[in-house]
Amino acid sequence: MNPKNIIFLIFIFGSLFFSGCLKEEGSVTIISTDVMYSQEGDGTILTVIPYIRNDMGTDTGILSIKVNLKEPSTNLIVATKDSDIGYIKSKNSASNSLSLKVTDPGTYLVEVQVYEGSKLMAQSYTQVTVKEKPSQGQPADLKLTDMNLVITKLLNDASMAVVEVSPGLYNQGGDSKPLTIEVTAQIDPYNTFIQSDSINVVKSTNRVRGKVTFTIPRNKEYSISVKVLENGREVALAKVPVKIKLNTIKYNEIMNYVFVEEGKPVAATATPTEPGFQGIAALMGLLVVYCIMNRNRKVE
């Protein structure tokens, strides 16, 4: 082969390699970020819980999380915190909790960054408004945080499962009125199971966990959503963003799932560019150019 042709081919594959077109498909993403706050002494403690998923075909290396709390108008960092979370297995998720303190009420931008060594794997942005300490008579501000699920019993030759579902609830406003947590497990529009749990008053900055029990077919996939009612009025609604396959869950193994709140803006997420059809098109284009050039040389 002509040396010029060899150099041209090296150029093609070198360009693809450095542009990421030959990298492994999949990515590490921040699928959701919970931000809760509670007044403490002369300031407010912000608890940031990012939920991270590894969609790659291999386990990650050791990951770390960095949270920056910024003042939106100036983009200045007012607080920062970082933590190691270890590795995440392929096609699995993990979460971590980091706490930061601010002295003044107001609106802040929460920047979450995930690193593998010094390499930035994913980042996201969430806006939070820190209110002043709730006064007497201020309404509750209820937030669904996460959900535990466990299979406690198998019935009918393991074709049916007794499943306990426990949604977590946090009140960052004033004291609530009596609450009802309603959990819906849906196979399809024609097969829906609903259970509810009554909860007493939830005090300001307190957390509770409801619990309902389903007896449902084990070999099905379920979409789960949760509704919170305060004196019969809906005050919070969230869903698990993935379908849950019961037959992949071991007996008595506690599974934890993140909630995505309904009716609230989704956090802006940025991840490193992944390979796609643009890379394939670029490869085909370069190869076509190479073939034309090679053919022209033969004609000459």
N, C-alpha and C positions, 0 to 999 in steps of 0.2 A: 504493500500500500504506500502511496505517495506520502512522504513525511508531512506535507502540508495538510493532507487529509487526517492524519493521526492527530496533529495539533488541533484541528478543527473539532474532532470528536471529543478530545480532552476538554476543550472549551465548553462544548455542549453540556457534558455531564458535570463538569465543575460548576457551571452556572446553576444547574438544577440542584446540586447538592447544597450549595450555599444559600439558595433561595428557599430551601426547605421542601422541595418537591419530592425528594426521595426519603424524607423522614417518615417515621411510623405514623399511621393514621391515629386519630384520637387526640385527646388533650386533657389537661387538668383544668377544671372550671370551678368557680364559686357559684353554686346553684342558688344560694339564698343567704341573706345575712339578717339575723335578728338583732335589734338594738333596743335594750330596755334601760330605764333609768330609775334611780331612787335617791331621795334626798338624804344626806348624811352630814350632820354637823353644819359647817359653813359652806358646803358645796353639794355637788350632785355626782353620784357614781354612775357612769355609763357602762353597762355590760354588753359587750359586742360578741355575738356568737356566729361566726361564719361556718357554713356547711359546704364542704369541698368534695367534689367527685372526680375520680380517676377513670376516664373513659378509654385509656390506652390499653393496648394488649399486654402490657407488662406492668409489674409493680413499680411505683415511683421510688426514687431515692429518699433520703431523709428530708422532710419538708419543714419549713418554718413559716410562721405568719407574722406579718407586721401590720399594725393598725395605726393610722395617723388620723387624728381629729383636727379638722381644719376650719378656720373661719372663712366662710364662702366669699365674702366681699374682697378679702385681701389674699386668700389662699395661704395664709400663714398657719403653720402647725402649732396648735395650742396644747396638745398632749400626744404622746406616742407610747406604744407598748408592743413588744414582740414576744414570741413563744415558739418553741419547737413542738411539732406534733408527730414526729416519726414518719414512717412511710405509710402509703395507702395501697392496698392490694388492687390489682386490675379489676375494673368494673365495680369498685366499691366506693363508699363515701365515708367521710369522717367529719367531726366538728370539734371546735375548741372554744373556750370562753376566756375573754380578756377584759379586764376592767380598767377604766380610765376615769380620772376625776376632773371636773370642770367647776369653776367657781361662780360663773354667771349664767343665768337663763338665756335662751336664744336659740338660733338655728345653726347647726353645725353640719359639716360634710364629713362622713366617715369613709375613709379610704382603707380598703383591705388589700394587702398584697401577699401572694403566696410565692415562696422561693424554694428552689431546690439548689442548695449551695448558694452561689451568687446569681443564679439564673432566675429571672422573673417568669413564673409559670402562668399566673393569672392575677387579675386585679378587678376590683369592683368598687362602686361608689354608692353610698346610701345617705340620704339627708334625714336628719332627726331634729326635732324641735324640743328643746328642754324647757319645760314649764316651771313656774315657781312652785314652791311647796303647796300641795293642795290645802285649801282652806275648808273650814267647816261647811258642809253642804255642797261642796263641789262634786259634780258627777263623776262616776267611775270612768276609767279609760282602760278597757279590757283588751288583752292581746293573747291570742293562741300561740304558744311557743313551739311545742313539739308533741310527739305522740309515741307512747310505748305500746307494743303489741306482743302478746304471748299466747301460744296455744297451750291450754291447761289440761285438755282431755281430748282423746280420740274415740269416736263412736262408730258403730256399724262397720266393723272391719276397716277402720281408719278412713272411711269415705266421708265422714262428717267430723267437724272439729268444733270444740268449745273454745272460743277466742275471747280474751280479755283485751279491751282497748282502753287506754288511759291517756286522754288529751291533757296537756299542761296549759295552765291559764295564769296570766300575770296581770295584776291591776296596778297601773302606774298613775291612776287618778285618785279621786276621793273614794270613800267607802261605797261599795256597791249595795244594791238591793238584792233580794233573793234571786239566784240564778238557776237556769236549767241548761245543761250541756246535751245537745242532740247529735248523735253520731249516725251517719248514713254509710252503709257498705253496699255498693251497687255493682252487680255483674253486668247488667244492661238495663235499658229503660223498663223492661218487663219483670226484672228480678232484682228487687231492692229490699234491703233489711234496715230497719231503723230502731235504735235503742236510745234511751235518755237517762240522765242522772241529775237529780236535784241537789244543788249546792246551796249552803247558807250564804250569808253575807261574806264577801271577801274584802278585808280591810285594805286600806291604801298601802301600796308597795308590797303586798303579800302575794305569794304564789300558792296555787292549789293544783291538784290533779284529780280529775274526775275518773270514773270507771264504769264501763258498760260491758255486758257479756252477750256475745252472739253464739248461736249454734247454727253453723252454715256449712255448705258443701266444701270439702277440702280441695278438690281438683279444679277450682275456678280462680279467675283473676278478679280482683276487687278494686274499684275506685272508692276511696274513703274521703268524706268531707265531714266537717264539724261546724255546728252552729251554736252560738251562745245567745240565750234569751234572758233578758232582765225584766222581770214582771211581764213576761209574754212578748216583749219587744226585742227584735233581733239587734244585737249590739256588736257581734263579731262573727265572721264567717271565714273559714280557711279550708284548704284541701291538701292532701298528700299529692305531690306532683307526679308520682309514678304509680303504676298499677301494682298491687301486691299479690304475688302468687303464693298461696298458702302451702302448696305441696313442696315448696322449696325451703320452708321454715321448719326447723327442728322442734320437736316437742320440748316445751318448757324453756325455750331459748327466747330471751327478751330482745325484741327488735325495736330500734328507735328510728323515727322518721321525722323529717323536717316538714313544717307547714308552709304553704304559700297563702298569704292572706288575700281574700277576694276584695276587689274594690279599692285597692291601694296601688300606687305606682310601683313597678318593678325596678329594682336597683339596676343602674347602668353597669354593664359588665364589659371588661376588655380582656382579651386573651391574645397570646402570640398568634400570628397568622399561621393557619394550618394549610397543608396541601389540598388542592382541589382541581376543578376542571381547568382553571387558568393555567396551572402548571403543566397539565397534560397537553393543552392546546399549544403552549410554548414549545414543548418537546416536539410535537408533530410539525410545527412550523419550522423549527431549526433543522429537523431531519429532511423536510422537503427541500429547504434551501441547499442543504448538503448534497442531496441527490441531483438537483439541477446543476449545481456547480460541477459535480463529478462527471455528469453526462456531457456538459459543454466542453470539458477538457478532452473527453474521448473524441468528440466530433472534430475538434481542432487538430 
